[in-house]
Each structure stands twice: as C-alpha cells, then as structure tokens.
Amino acid sequence: MRVGSRASDPAYFSGYGAGIKATRFGAMQIESFHASDGVRLAYHHVRPDEHADLGVPVFLLHGFASASETSWIGPGFVRELEASGREVFALDARGHGSSGKPHDSAFYGETTMSRDVVELWDSLELHEVDLVGHSMGAVVALITASSDRRIHRLVLSGVGRYQLDYDGGPLPHFDAVGFSAALSIDDPSKISDAGLRDFRDEIDASANDRQALAAHLRAFHTDPFAFERIEAPTLVIAGEDDTLSPRPDLLAKAIPNGTSLVIPGDHAGAKTTTAFMNAVVTFLDDGS
C-alpha cells in the first residue's frame, strides 16, 4: 500500500526504519506497510509450510500498551496456531510495538485501528480471516466485525459487559481522560491519584512510548457497537479474575451468534494459559 500522506510529527515513522524490508527468525517474518494516512505499521507473519493446506488465516490484535511479541508470540499462542496448520498475521497497532508512533491524537482511536486492519487485509488480498482480539484489540475487532464480512470466526478476549455501556460519553469503568493526563504530565510526582501514579510508573518502566499511548487515550473509542451487524460465530472469553471484563456472557448474548467462556486467570494472564489456547484453537478449528 502506498503512502497517502506524510506527517510533520517527529515520531511519525518511529519504530520501523524506512530501510527495513523484512526480518526472518525461524518461520516468522516481520513486515510493514503504510496505512492510508502514512503511518508505518508492522505485522508479524508466519506460514507453517508453503505446501500445506492452510485453511483460513488467523489475524491477531493485541491490547493497549502491549505488542504482538509480548501478547501473542512470547506466550506461545502463535506457535500453537502454527502447530494447528494455520497461517498467522499479528499486527502491531499504531503507537505500539514496531509500528509508527505519532504523538497527535488525530492519528488514533480504535476506529482508525480498524481501518488499518481492513487496509492490511486489502493489501494482502485476504478474502476470509479468523479474527482474534484482546482488550483494545477486541474493541477493534468488534468495530471491524460489524462492517467487514470477511470475518469467518471471531474471538473477543478480555472484554465483557462493560462494552455494553459504550454510548458516546465517558465510560463508567475507565477514565481515559485521567489516564491520558497521567501519561502526558512531565513530572509524575505531581499525579495525586495513587492508581494513576501506579499506572504511570508501569508505563515508564516499560518499552512503550508514553506520549503515543497518551495520544491514543485522547481518541479512545466510546461510541456504541453495532452488535446486531456481526455475522461471524463469536467466542467471548475472559479470565475469572479479570476485573476489567466481568460477565462475558452478557456481551456474548448481545451478538447474534455469540457464545462465552470463563477460564482461569486475570486480564493479562488468562490469554497466556493452556486453557485459553486450547479453547481458541478448538473454536477456530470447529469452523474449518
């Protein structure tokens, strides 16, 4: 995909150097493309065997302040999908991982991230995909699944009844404005709220670009989802100790062909468990 426009933001192309084409480690490649607004996006691609009958490819979307490497590859989920004979694509969302990290909120929001997904599918000429999203990635997946009919099977991880509260206004369960302000301030000692200060400390200790994350939070998606327009069979899966994703069964009931599953673990840990990997692989294989 060709660059549609360029930005003056100094962090615009950070993360993936212009001269990098692809890096191979084992069967995995890291590749990149330009979104229509010019932001460079990185994605991981694994193809088990060029002669194998691969079936429907699987497309993975990670959560906020994470990346494909830490969310899907490191814990072994990509390896499990590869072992089941699947071709896998894992996109680093804008502002995350090896993708570009502009500091202007005009380049962010889950609707924009959904557009990135669709543009990559178009670029790769994918006509059918199984889509798996966690947390922020699940929100992106919900938006995508309500309008793109190429989704064969849909897995929503780390989400639940709170997604039913999206009405275009502030969300009762997540203070995006407060979290964005905590990331934007130069001196974290001036953050009075203990929870926000802990959040800032965690981000500062990570490899993330905090100004890019703050820009995304300023564009955080709060509009209602068109659940009734989702046609793909859908699994909503969450950990029993995930306080950010209570009652996944209620979200599943809002989706025409939805089902839910609760497994051991919390918001970050549940998707790294054998229970998660087995459940998702089985669900995807049931549609093959």
C-alpha positions, -999 to 999 in steps of 0.1 A, spaced: 0 0 0 14 34 -10 17 63 14 -13 85 12 1 115 31 30 124 54 31 140 88 53 165 105 52 147 138 89 137 147 77 103 160 57 96 129 79 69 115 95 57 147 97 20 154 103 7 119 131 22 100 124 31 63 152 8 51 138 -23 68 121 -48 45 117 -80 65 134 -98 93 132 -136 95 136 -157 126 125 -193 120 92 -193 102 83 -158 113 87 -126 93 83 -91 104 69 -70 76 55 -35 73 31 -14 52 19 22 51 -16 30 62 -36 54 40 -26 83 64 11 75 61 17 58 94 40 28 90 25 -4 106 45 -35 114 30 -70 114 43 -105 121 36 -132 96 41 -170 100 33 -196 74 39 -231 86 47 -248 53 44 -233 18 30 -266 5 5 -271 33 -33 -267 30 -35 -237 54 -72 -231 56 -85 -197 69 -56 -174 81 -57 -161 117 -53 -124 124 -43 -113 159 -48 -79 176 -31 -72 209 -42 -49 238 -32 -14 250 4 -8 259 13 -42 246 25 -56 212 23 -88 192 56 -101 206 46 -98 242 9 -106 238 9 -134 213 43 -146 202 62 -148 236 35 -167 254 33 -193 227 -1 -187 211 13 -181 176 32 -214 180 0 -232 189 -18 -218 159 11 -227 137 11 -262 150 -26 -265 141 -16 -257 105 -27 -220 105 -11 -191 87 -9 -163 112 -8 -125 110 -2 -104 141 -5 -66 137 13 -41 160 -12 -14 165 -2 22 157 16 36 187 27 2 198 54 -24 192 74 -19 160 47 3 144 49 41 139 42 62 170 28 97 161 21 119 191 -10 135 176 -43 121 187 -58 127 152 -39 95 142 -55 73 169 -87 57 181 -100 22 177 -120 31 146 -87 42 129 -71 10 141 -100 -9 125 -93 9 92 -57 -2 95 -68 -39 98 -91 -36 67 -64 -18 47 -39 -46 55 -64 -73 45 -70 -55 12 -32 -51 7 -27 -89 14 -57 -98 -7 -72 -118 22 -108 -128 13 -116 -147 46 -100 -144 81 -104 -157 116 -100 -126 138 -88 -127 175 -85 -96 195 -76 -89 232 -89 -59 252 -82 -29 230 -77 -54 202 -111 -69 209 -127 -34 206 -110 -30 173 -123 -65 163 -159 -56 173 -158 -25 151 -143 -44 122 -167 -73 125 -197 -51 124 -189 -39 89 -165 -63 72 -179 -96 60 -146 -114 55 -145 -125 91 -151 -162 93 -148 -167 131 -144 -140 158 -127 -143 192 -130 -115 217 -107 -118 247 -105 -96 278 -139 -79 272 -173 -84 288 -204 -65 299 -186 -31 300 -187 -30 262 -225 -27 265 -220 7 283 -205 24 253 -228 53 244 -206 81 231 -200 96 265 -174 90 293 -172 53 303 -180 45 339 -154 17 341 -124 36 325 -112 71 329 -94 76 296 -90 114 302 -74 108 336 -51 80 323 -41 102 293 -33 131 316 -12 109 338 9 99 308 12 134 294 25 152 325 63 157 326 67 153 364 49 121 376 53 132 412 25 157 406 0 130 400 -21 130 431 -42 98 424 -24 67 436 -39 45 409 -29 68 381 6 72 396 10 34 396 -2 33 360 23 59 350 51 41 369 42 9 350 44 26 316 76 44 325 91 10 333 81 -5 300 94 0 265 63 20 254 62 55 240 41 71 267 32 102 245 19 79 218 -2 60 243 -15 93 257 -25 104 222 -44 72 217 -62 76 250 -74 111 239 -90 94 210 -104 64 229 -135 48 214 -167 53 233 -194 50 206 -220 22 207 -211 -10 189 -234 -24 162 -236 -59 178 -265 -69 156 -245 -65 125 -219 -91 135 -225 -122 114 -195 -143 123 -197 -170 150 -182 -154 181 -164 -166 212 -162 -141 241 -135 -154 265 -123 -138 298 -104 -148 329 -124 -155 361 -102 -129 379 -104 -103 352 -119 -72 368 -119 -53 335 -140 -79 318 -169 -91 340 -198 -111 326 -186 -120 292 -218 -140 288 -238 -107 286 -216 -95 258 -220 -128 240 -258 -126 243 -257 -92 225 -240 -108 195 -263 -128 172 -241 -160 171 -221 -154 203 -210 -178 230 -189 -172 261 -163 -190 282 -147 -181 315 -112 -196 322 -86 -192 350 -66 -160 351 -67 -122 352 -68 -96 324 -32 -101 312 -26 -136 323 -57 -156 311 -47 -154 274 -13 -170 282 -29 -201 297 -32 -235 281 -70 -232 287 -71 -201 265 -50 -215 237 -69 -248 236 -103 -232 237 -95 -207 209 -78 -232 186 -107 -256 191 -133 -229 184 -114 -218 152 -109 -254 141 -147 -261 145 -153 -237 117 -128 -253 93 
